[in-house]
Amino acid sequence: MTCDARRGPGMQATSTPARKLCALGMAALLVVAVEGLALSGFEGLALSGAEGQDTATVQGRVDIGIPVAARRPMTAYATRSVPRPALAPESERRNVVIYLRNTRPRGVAPMHVSIRQRNETFTPRVVAVTVGSEVDFPNDDLIYHNVFSLSRARSFNLGRYPRGDTRRVRFDRPGIVKVFCEIHSHMSAAVMVFDHPWFAMPDENGRFVLDGVPPGDLQVTAWHERLGDTTVTLRAEAGRAVTTDFVLPVPQQ
């Protein structure tokens, strides 16, 4: 659209009111075009930047500073031994689960993990999964095993099965599921099932990170199957990381 005030042969000059009306029309078109660009491109960039600032990060480290009851392997191929106390090794940190306690359920994708039966031990001894996840229990030993649980969150009995066989369980409710072997009473494991994504297990150095947590006053819990749990309250600000460390306490005698 153009507002041409020039005259050609046989043409009349555009009047001043007409030129003003035409200019207003051009301005309106320009505004519409700019708004369209904002909606299609620039506004999308602004929103994506804002979304990145809407969540916080909780990070820290876990230490186990007390003796825990450590069971030496009691295999079918060596002399059995009696459980004895020992200081928690660094690998024991891998049996800790850190999670947000005061949070609402959130849609989560299911996972698929394995807890192997090896040398009469569940390996790993603790796993953390989302609701709807499946856990395999393969038997790597030369002897039969039985895997069962009487937990409220998920009860099951997989029966006895030999080496090379695998049984699978789906976990559809949040909670703690304690797992045992009916044949070998010293075998135990735990499956932590969450209906939100804000949980983690520490690495070998005890470090953990919870990304994308909602900002505000949070209750962060470090849980251990034998030592119980420790909860701290902290305030997380959007777009920032807050650090909290855990030293798991001495259990009551």
C-alpha positions, 0 to 999 in steps of 0.5 A, spaced: 500 500 500 502 506 498 500 514 499 502 517 492 500 525 492 503 526 485 499 527 479 499 524 472 496 526 466 488 526 467 489 525 475 487 529 480 491 530 486 490 526 493 486 531 498 490 532 504 484 528 508 485 522 504 493 523 505 492 523 512 487 517 512 492 513 508 498 514 512 494 512 518 492 505 514 500 504 513 501 505 520 496 500 522 499 495 518 506 496 520 503 495 528 500 489 526 506 486 522 511 488 528 506 484 533 506 478 528 513 478 528 513 478 536 508 472 536 512 468 532 519 469 533 521 474 538 516 473 544 518 465 543 525 467 545 523 471 551 518 465 553 524 460 553 528 464 556 523 466 562 522 458 562 529 457 564 529 461 570 522 458 573 526 453 576 531 452 581 537 446 583 538 443 589 545 440 590 550 437 595 554 431 598 552 425 602 556 422 608 555 416 612 559 418 618 557 412 623 558 404 623 553 400 619 551 393 619 555 390 613 554 383 611 560 380 608 558 375 602 555 369 605 556 365 598 554 357 596 561 357 594 565 359 600 565 358 608 559 362 611 561 368 615 557 371 621 555 379 619 560 384 623 560 391 624 564 395 619 565 403 617 561 404 611 565 404 605 564 409 600 560 405 596 555 405 601 553 412 599 550 409 593 545 406 597 542 413 599 536 416 595 535 424 596 528 427 594 523 432 595 518 430 600 513 436 600 511 436 592 505 434 588 505 428 583 507 430 576 507 426 570 513 422 569 516 417 564 517 410 566 524 407 567 527 400 566 532 397 571 535 391 573 537 388 580 541 382 579 542 376 584 549 375 584 553 371 590 547 371 594 546 378 594 541 383 590 546 388 586 544 394 586 541 393 593 537 400 592 534 403 586 530 409 585 525 409 579 518 413 577 511 410 577 510 405 572 517 403 571 519 395 571 525 392 574 528 385 572 530 380 577 535 376 573 538 370 577 546 370 576 547 364 581 548 357 580 543 356 585 535 357 586 533 364 588 526 367 590 524 374 590 518 377 594 515 383 597 510 384 602 510 392 602 504 396 601 506 399 595 507 393 591 507 386 594 509 380 589 512 373 589 516 371 583 517 364 585 523 360 585 527 360 579 534 358 577 540 361 574 539 364 567 532 366 568 529 373 569 523 375 572 520 382 572 515 387 576 512 393 574 511 398 580 505 402 579 504 406 586 509 411 589 512 408 596 518 404 599 518 396 596 522 392 601 525 386 597 527 379 600 529 372 598 525 366 601 530 362 600 536 366 603 534 370 609 540 375 609 538 377 602 534 384 601 533 390 597 529 396 596 526 399 591 524 407 592 518 409 587 516 416 586 510 420 582 515 426 581 522 427 577 525 430 583 530 425 586 537 422 585 542 417 588 549 420 589 555 418 585 561 415 588 563 421 591 557 422 595 555 428 590 548 429 588 544 434 583 536 435 583 535 439 577 528 443 575 525 443 582 520 448 583 522 454 587 520 456 594 520 452 601 522 445 600 523 439 604 529 435 602 530 428 604 536 423 604 534 416 606 538 410 607 535 403 608 538 402 615 539 409 617 533 412 616 532 419 613 534 426 615 530 432 612 532 439 611 528 445 610 531 450 605 529 456 600 530 455 593 530 461 588 528 461 581 534 461 576 539 459 582 542 453 585 542 452 593 547 447 596 545 442 602 550 437 605 547 431 609 551 427 614 546 421 616 545 420 624 546 415 629 540 410 629 537 410 636 539 404 640 
